[in-house]
Amino acid sequence: IFSTKNILSFANNIIPEAQLLKNGHNKPIFDISFSHPCYGTYLASCGNDKKLIIWKEKSCNNFENIFEYKHKSSVKCCKFAPYQDRLILLCGTSDGSISIHELVKNYQKWNSKLLENVHPDGVNSLDWAPISPPVNFEEEKDNDDILPMKFVSCGNDCKINIFESKQNTI
């Protein structure tokens, strides 16, 4: 449990370890998201320059720009999927679109899909639902069950949208 003293000590010991300036954004950055470390260290950043950039840590605090996706409008939010799934990232834009990006490991290539006009006045936030269902220890579960992916978005239209894939694919 953190006490006020512990929090202040923690805060006083935080120093910048790395800065991602080379091959990065040229306008304000709105959001960042780390992937789960089981995939390696990936960091996504997005901003007012209409770019999503995915960075990969090559060595300690040395990040390389490995993927860029240019949207039609500023990118307001980004979020990696839970670790139980694959390496997938969501992005929400000010024109109301959501882009979905998945790393295809066999080819070291990112596949991208765009859902347009999800929130006509802009996407403000998005998040993934947990992959695992609640555990019931009294029931046996078949390990071959493929669970659908779910995510949620909200926007300037005052709506919350919940999405669910049918086959656990983007």
N, C-alpha and C positions, 0 to 999 in steps of 0.2 A: 504494500500500500504506500502510495506517495504522500508524504507530508509536505507542507509548504516549504520547509527547509530542503527536502530532497528535490522538489521541483526546481527551486532556485539554483541549487547546485548543478542539476542536470542542464538547465538553461544557460548557466554561466560557462559550461564546458563545451558548448556547441560551437564549432567553427566550420567554415566552408571547407570541404575536402576537394571539390572539383568544380570547375565551371565549364559549361558546354557552350563555347562561343564559336568555334570553328565550324563552318558549314551548318549553321543553325538558323534561328529565326531572325528576321530583320524588323519585326514589329512586336508589340507587347504579347507576352505568353499568358494564356488564360488558365491552362490546366496542365497537370503532369500526373503520370501514373506509372508505378513500378509493376512489373510482372512478378509472379511467384518465382523464387530462386531455383525451383526444381528445373526450370528451363534455361538457366543462366540468368545474368542480370540484364534485363531489357528495361528501358525507360521510354515512355511515350511523352511527347510534348505537343501542344497545339496552341494556336493563337490567332491574332488579328491579321497575320499575313496569309491566312487561308490555308496554312500548312499543318499537316500532321507529320511529325518526324518521329521515327523509332530509332533509338540509340541502343547499341550493344556495348557492354563493358568488355573491352579487350584485355585489359590488365587493371590492376588496382587504380580505381578512379580515372581511368583512361577510356572514355567513351567515344565510339565511332558512329557517325550517322550512317545507318544501313538501309533506311527506307524512308521515302517521302511520298505523300499523297496530297495533291493540290485539290482543294475544294473550290466551289463557286463563291463561297462567302466565308467569313471568319469562323474558326472552329472554337467552340466555347467550352467543350468538355470532352474528356477521354477516360476510359476505364478498361483495364485488363480483366478478362474472365477469371473465375476462381481456378485454382491450380488443378482441380480434379479433371478439368476439361483440357482442351488443347490450348495453344498460345493464340488467343483471340482477343481483339481489341475493338471497343465501340467508340465512336466519336459523334458528337452532336454539334450541329452548325446553326448559325444565326438565320439561315434561310429555311430552317425547319427540317433539314435532312439528317439522317443517321447513316454513317458509314460503318461497315463491319470489315475488319481485316484479320486474316488468318495466315499464320506461317505454315507453309507446306514443307515440313522438315526434309522430305526426300529430295526436294529440289532447292531448298533454301530460298524459296520465293514466297512473297506475300500475295495472297489472293484478296481482292477487295470487292465488296458489293455495296450498292447505295440504295437506301430506302428514302425516297423523296417525299416531301410535303407531309411529314409525320406530324409536326407541329407548325402550322403555316406561319406563325409569327416568331419562330425560333425555338430551338431546344436549349433548355437551361441546365439540365442535369440528367444523368443516367446512371444505372447501376445494374449489376448482375444479381440474380437470385442464387442462393446456395444450390449446388448440384445435388447434394445428398438429401434424400427425404429424411424426415425424423426417424430415428432408430426405434424399432419395437423389438425388444429382445425376446419376446415370446413367439414371434413369427420367424420362420425361416425365409430368407430372401434368396432368390436366384441371382447369382453373380453375373449372369449374362444379360440382365435387364439393362437396356440403354435408356437413360433418363433424358428427357428433352431439356434443351437449354432455354432459360428464361431470362429476360431482362426487362427493365422498366425505364421509361423516360417521362420527363415533364417539360412543359414549355410555357411560353408567354400566353398561350391560349387558355391557361388555367386548367389544363387537362393532364391526367396521368394515364399513360398507355402502358399496358403490359403485353409483352410479346413472348410467344413460345414457339420453338421450332418443332416440326413434326418428326424429324429423323435425326436429331442431334447433329445437324450440319448447318452451315451458314447458307 
